[in-house]
Each structure stands twice: as C-alpha cells, then as structure tokens.
Amino acid sequence: MSQGLDRSIKSLSVTDGFLGNAAVKILMPPEAQKVESALRGIGLGSLCDNLIQSLNRAAESAVSEAAPVFVSALSKLTIRDATNILLSGQQDAATQFFKRTTTDELASRFSPIVEGALGKHNVAQYWNAVVTRYNQIPLVNEKIETDLTKYVTGKAIDGLFLKVAQEELKIRDNLGGSRTTPLLQKVFGYADQQKN
C-alpha cells in the first residue's frame, strides 16, 4: 500500500499535478463561481485563470507533506485493521482507513504550506483583483468572502484521497501488474482466495 501512497503523492506534488488533472483540479470556490462567470463575461478570463492556477500551485506544494503522515498511520496499523482492509469487500477500505486516521493531521500540516504558497503565488493579489473587478460591475451588491487557505487545504486532501483510492483499486485488481512486490502478491493473493 505504501507504494500506492507514494505514487499518489508524487503524481500530485509535481507542477500541474492538480492543475493538469481534471479529476482533482481546484476550481473557484462555489460561492465565487458567479464572480468568475461575470468576469469571464466581460473579458477578464485571464484574471480568473491566474487565480485558479495559483490555487492549484498551492495544493501541489502542500501534498508532499502527506508522506510522513501516511508513514505514521501505517506504523499504527493493527492486524485487525489490516484484516478489515483486506477482507471487508470494500474497494476503498484502505483509503477509508487513511481518511479516518490522517485527515486532521494532513489538514494541520497542509494549512501553513498552502497559506505560504498562496502568498508566494500572489493569490491574495489575484483574489483581491478578482473581487475588486467583480465589485465594480454595475448592480453587484453581494460581497464574496472565502477562506482560501481552508478551501485549498480541503481540496488538496480530497484530491489526494481520490488518487489514493485509484491506486488502491489498481492494487486490488492487479491492474497493470501493480502488485510489484512479493509481499503485495502474497497478501492480495490471499485476499483474492478468500473472495472465491
């Protein structure tokens, strides 16, 4: 499983790991999508694109912090946990285990990195520019307030677990020979026999 976790982290922590993957790409916060639509409608799409790129770069920066959190969770894995993961019949049992045991720590580790990356990628500047331009549109009265750090942190964690679930499924189904070690072959071979 650690190989699947490593692959998930590596695939997301590179440039365009989030931005270039439609399944995990971070879009404008839901409450800001009307802002995006209005700005694109008046020819300010590049402003929105810069903001979206910056949100994704922040997530890409944070995801590499997941490795030690997952290692710690693996070290606390009990025989009962492992048996439940293997034999539960749930295709995402390992992913659910990691979600339960790591989400809070991932959020606390990701948050300062996301905040720093948002600063580094001028997100506050883009966000202020987006909101300012939106507020200048005639007949706009509603202010948009979003905690971008919290939003991007949550989306980074969601994207990470989506990738982990995909890797888990590959290992369970041995897609593309993903059971690359003798231990994986033995453990999942045993699990396959129990299903039959």
Buried (B, 14 or more C-beta within 10 A) or exposed (E): BEBBBBBBBBBBBEEEBBBEBEEBBBEBBEEBEBBBEBBBEEEBEEBBEBBBBBBBBBBBBBBBBBBEBBEEBBEEBEEEBBEBBBEBEBEBBBBBBBBEBBBEBBBEBBBEBBBBBBEEBBBEBBBEBBBEBBEEEEEBEEEBEBEBBBBBBBBBBBBBBBBBBBBBBBBBEBEEEBBEEEEBEEBBEEBEEEEE
